[in-house]
Amino acid sequence: MKSINWIGVIAAVVASQAIGFAWYGYIFAAQWTQLSGMADAGMEGGGNLTYLYGALQNLVVAVGLAWLVVKTGAGGWIGGARTGLFACVFFALATYALRFIYGDDNPGLIPIDGGYMLIQYLVSGALVAGLKVGKAAPAA
């Protein structure tokens, strides 16, 4: 865990929260609400705890991607984004598909939720691998 880029992890969590806020709160708010069958108050019902759980989920994803980036040796923005893409397709989206294979979720949610996950993993992977805080120049 020492080699994990914690600055990148924090940035990935913040970015994921912001993307999710825009994605579900503005871009696809009406469509997602209708397809999911949740009332507008559905997200507010849990209050701040809902957003805390969302941030925790984003933290788990970011730490997992940071660990994966270290283990695979993927470096830089592109290497991190590629790692995020592979993790999303082979793990997150494959697992998400079970909701539609065995459950009764509305298939219209696939492009909305899957699109968010894809962007979340790409951006998070890029941040945990590419965002580096430079060392301060030595004082003269």
N, C-alpha and C positions, 0 to 999 in steps of 0.2 A: 504493500500500500504506500510505501515511501516514494515510489517512483511515479505515483499518480499526480497529474497536473491539477492541483486543487483549485487554482485560479480559473482554469478552463472548465472545471466541473461547476463551479459557482456561476460562471458566465453562461454555461449551458442550461442550468436550472432557470436562471433569470430569462434567458432567451426563450426557452420552452414555455414558460409561464406567459410571456408576452405574446408569443405566437398563438398559444391556445386561447388567450383572451380575445385576440383579434379574430381568430378562426371561428370560434364558437360563439363569441359575443357579438360579432358584427357580420363577418363575411357569410357564414352559413347559419346564423342564429335561427331564422324563421324555418328554414328547410330542415335543420337538425331537430328542432322542437317538434315539428309536425311528424317527421319520420320516426322519431323515437317515442312519440306518444306522451312526452313529458310536457307538463304545463310550463309556462315561462317561469313560474316560481319554483320549479323542480330543483334547479341548482341552488336557489337561495334557501331551500328548506333545510339544508345542512349547515347553513351559515358559513362562517369562516372555516369551519372544520373541513368542509368540502374542498376548499382551496388549499388547505394545509395538506390534505391527503394527495391532492394533485401535485403539489410541490414535492412531497415525499416520493411519489412515483417518478417524477422527473429527476430527482436526486439519485434514485436507484438506477435509472437508465444511464445517467451521466457517469456515475461511478463505474458501472459495468462497461460502458464504452471506453472509459479511460483505462481501465484494466485491460480490456481487449486490445486497445491501441498499443499499450506497452508490450503485451505478450506477443503480438504479431509483428511488432517493429514498424508498424505504419507510422509514418511521420508526416508532418506538415498538414496544411489545410485540406489538400486533395486526398491524401492518404487517410486522414481522419473521416472525411466525408464518405469515402469509399467503404471504410470499415462500418460506418453508420448505416450505409445503404445495405450492405450484406447482412448486418445484424437485424435490420428491420425486416428485410424480405424473408430471410431464413428462420427467424425466431419470432419477432413481434407479429408480423402479418400472418404467418403460418399459424400461430397460436390464436390470433384474433379470428381467423376463419372458422374456428370451432364453434363460435357463437352462431354462425349461420348454417353450419353443417348439422349440428345437433340441437341447436336452440331455435327460437322462433323470432329472432331479431329481424328487423326490416332490412332486406338486402340493399335498399337505397342508402343506408348508412355507410356502406363499404367505401365509396369514394370520399365521403366526408371524413370519417374516422381514420381510414387508411391513409388518406392524403395528409392529415395532420401528423400521423405517426411517421410517415416517410420524411416529411419536412423536419420534424422534431429530431429524428435520428441523424439525418444528414447534417443539420446545423450543430447538433450536440457533438457528433463525431469530429466535425471540423474544428470546433472550439476546443475540445479536450486535447486534440493533437496539434493544432496550429497556434493557439493563443499562448504566447510566451511572454512573460514579464521579464524584460531585460534587466540585467544587473546594473545598478547605478555605477556611473563612472567614478573612479577613485578621486577623492578630493585632492586638489593640487596644493 
